[in-house]
Structure formats: structure tokens, C-alpha cells
Amino acid sequence: MATSKQPERRETGSKGSYSFRCADAGFTSCTWQTQGSSPEQVLRNAEQHGRERRNMTGFDEKTRSMVRSKIHQAA
């Protein structure tokens, strides 16, 4: 079964005042980003992306802390 290689779509949570880009966490070729109304919502979205697209089986506290440090508040 052949699969077409499509560019990864950008995901967004509910429009909010916090954002995160996967590229900021070291996956520089990834264009995925998310927004949310709280850092916790953005972290949940990032964890889901990590599981589904980065094959991460779990987020330890070190990974969560790194992601939290890369969440930006919108101006």
C-alpha cells in the first residue's frame, strides 16, 4: 500500500494567548504549532503531537519542563 507524503498540517487548539512550535523543541524541519488559552492546554496539545507524530511513548517531567519553557504568551 503506497502512502503519499504530504506536508504535516499545522494544528491549532482553540485560539488563545499561548503558543508552542515543535521546531522550538529541536525538530527544526517540523512546521507544527499549536495555540491555547492556557499553558496547560498547549502542553496537552504538544504531548498529543509528540505521541502521534514524533512516536514518543510518554512525556517525562524533564520533557514537560522543556516544552513549558518554549511556550510563549502572545502579544
ChimeraX attribute file (.defattr): number of C-alpha atoms within 10 A of each C-alpha:
attribute: neighborCount
match mode: 1-to-1
recipient: residues
	/A:1	3
	/A:2	4
	/A:3	5
	/A:4	6
	/A:5	6
	/A:6	6
	/A:7	9
	/A:8	10
	/A:9	10
	/A:10	11
	/A:11	14
	/A:12	16
	/A:13	15
	/A:14	12
	/A:15	11
	/A:16	17
	/A:17	15
	/A:18	19
	/A:19	24
	/A:20	25
	/A:21	22
	/A:22	20
	/A:23	14
	/A:24	16
	/A:25	15
	/A:26	9
	/A:27	12
	/A:28	10
	/A:29	8
	/A:30	17
	/A:31	15
	/A:32	19
	/A:33	20
	/A:34	23
	/A:35	26
	/A:36	21
	/A:37	15
	/A:38	14
	/A:39	21
	/A:40	13
	/A:41	18
	/A:42	28
	/A:43	22
	/A:44	14
	/A:45	19
	/A:46	26
	/A:47	20
	/A:48	16
	/A:49	18
	/A:50	16
	/A:51	13
	/A:52	11
	/A:53	12
	/A:54	12
	/A:55	10
	/A:56	12
	/A:57	10
	/A:58	11
	/A:59	15
	/A:60	8
	/A:61	9
	/A:62	9
	/A:63	13
	/A:64	15
	/A:65	12
	/A:66	12
	/A:67	21
	/A:68	16
	/A:69	13
	/A:70	17
	/A:71	22
	/A:72	15
	/A:73	15
	/A:74	9
	/A:75	5
